[in-house]
């Protein structure tokens, strides 16, 4: 049958519609929790650049709050309004995985690892249940911060062991200065610092392979006992401290040493800003241990869309972000805090040419080296159990310390009570 004019027109229209569909822009929504305006601005600059170079993919950001996202994200996914890409930390990943709102990124991570080389400490917390659940983006790791001039005046060498550390803190506790500033609040910062002591006592694992809690052991008691001794050399208000109070204590030279992810920004803007005098070192370790470790928080990117075209577009964006010429600018949305998680990212000119990073190059190099030995409670054995989210949310590690420094319990009794509480949560 000879086609009619109407059928020819219909066929032509169908071709036009097909072409339009092929050229349709894939729109992605990115949620991150980096709310400070200068960080949001840097992310937007990168998105604008990516979107211009990829007209078929357009990524928009929706900044969120860590204080709200644990509840907001599950509600959004339930309503069908969740993001396509979601920033995460290891325990938050277990929450999103638990509601089946994250897709594995094994192939993407394998490709990017082969190209850029992820550090093991950043990748390990996302490798479990036979998959990789997020693409590492940046790391943060606690280090020991001090002033070279203060150490020199007191005749102190940088401590490497706990006995050396205690001696240094005691020697610095003179003339209105506290030898060290350690938090004792029931809050995440205390969880982080106490866990760093646990790592350096050989008590990094808080689970056994069968999922039972492995908190109450001699190495954990040793860590709490030593922490409580140093806490007595800290300011009396440390029971209400978060990260900011510790940085302020160091910036004012009221605390001779602190443990912090970074003090570079406050030291540069609120203290002397003398890069040659700012000291940073690996966290000292117990005499029974052969080397230093720390806690690290590798932040990562989850792909949450179930649509294959969106998944492919999300992979394109993440791959673009990790290219060295882009990656350093991403990390330097907060110079001197966010650390690279890839081998070539740690060498990228785009990272090292930032004025703040250039000024404090020696300190940043030490921070990066320290981060390679990072661990995170609940993510050390290759198996991850859902209860770690609740243990973290309830700050059981910090609460255990408070039972010692506030309630006067012995470290052994407090750790035993901590074991019982963690076990109840894990049931």
BELFENGI-V421424 format. One record per backbone hydrogen bond with DSSP energy under -0.5 kcal/mol. CO is the residue of the C=O (numbers start at 1). NH is the residue of the N-H. If there is no record, write none. Layout:
BEGIN
<<CO,NH> <CO,NH>>
END
This chain:
BEGIN
<<4,8> <5,9> <6,10> <7,11> <8,12> <9,13> <10,14> <11,15> <12,16> <13,17> <14,18> <15,19> <16,20> <17,21> <18,22> <19,23> <21,24> <25,27> <26,28> <26,58> <28,60> <29,84> <29,85> <30,62> <31,87> <32,64> <33,35> <36,39> <36,40> <37,41> <38,42> <39,43> <40,44> <41,45> <42,46> <43,47> <44,48> <45,49> <46,50> <47,51> <48,52> <49,53> <50,54> <54,57> <56,26> <58,28> <60,30> <62,32> <65,68> <65,69> <66,70> <68,71> <68,72> <69,73> <71,75> <72,76> <73,77> <74,78> <75,79> <76,80> <76,81> <76,82> <77,80> <84,304> <84,305> <85,31> <86,302> <88,300> <89,93> <90,94> <91,95> <92,96> <93,97> <94,98> <95,99> <96,99> <96,101> <97,100> <105,109> <106,110> <107,111> <108,112> <109,113> <110,114> <111,115> <112,116> <112,117> <113,117> <116,343> <116,344> <117,343> <119,122> <119,123> <120,124> <123,126> <124,127> <126,128> <126,133> <128,131> <131,128> <132,105> <134,136> <135,301> <138,299> <139,339> <140,297> <143,145> <143,260> <144,281> <145,258> <146,279> <147,151> <148,152> <149,153> <150,154> <151,155> <151,156> <152,155> <160,285> <161,165> <162,166> <163,167> <164,168> <165,169> <166,170> <167,171> <168,172> <169,173> <170,173> <172,174> <174,177> <178,256> <180,182> <181,259> <185,187> <187,190> <187,191> <188,192> <189,193> <190,194> <191,195> <192,196> <193,197> <194,198> <195,199> <196,200> <198,201> <198,202> <198,203> <199,202> <200,286> <206,214> <208,211> <212,208> <215,217> <217,220> <217,221> <218,222> <219,223> <220,224> <221,225> <222,226> <223,227> <224,228> <225,229> <226,230> <227,231> <228,232> <229,232> <230,233> <231,234> <233,180> <235,238> <236,239> <237,240> <238,184> <238,241> <242,246> <243,247> <244,248> <245,249> <246,250> <247,251> <248,252> <249,254> <249,255> <250,253> <254,178> <256,147> <257,181> <258,145> <258,260> <260,143> <263,267> <264,268> <265,269> <266,270> <266,271> <267,271> <267,273> <273,275> <274,277> <274,278> <275,278> <277,148> <277,279> <279,146> <281,144> <285,162> <286,289> <294,375> <295,142> <296,298> <297,299> <299,137> <299,138> <300,88> <300,302> <301,135> <302,86> <302,304> <303,103> <307,311> <308,312> <309,313> <310,314> <311,315> <312,316> <313,317> <314,318> <315,319> <316,320> <317,321> <318,322> <320,323> <323,326> <323,327> <324,328> <326,330> <327,331> <328,332> <330,333> <331,334> <332,335> <334,337> <334,338> <339,139> <341,119> <342,346> <344,347> <344,348> <345,348> <348,351> <348,352> <349,353> <351,354> <354,358> <355,359> <356,360> <358,361> <360,364> <361,365> <362,366> <363,367> <364,368> <365,369> <366,370> <367,371> <368,372> <369,372> <370,373> <371,374> <373,294> <375,296> <376,379> <385,388> <386,389> <386,390> <387,391> <388,392> <389,393> <390,394> <391,396> <392,395> <395,399> <396,400> <397,401> <398,402> <399,403> <400,404> <401,404> <401,405> <402,406> <402,407> <403,409> <404,408> <410,414> <411,415> <412,416> <413,417> <414,418> <415,419> <416,420> <417,421> <418,422> <419,423> <420,424> <421,425> <422,426> <423,427> <424,427>>
END
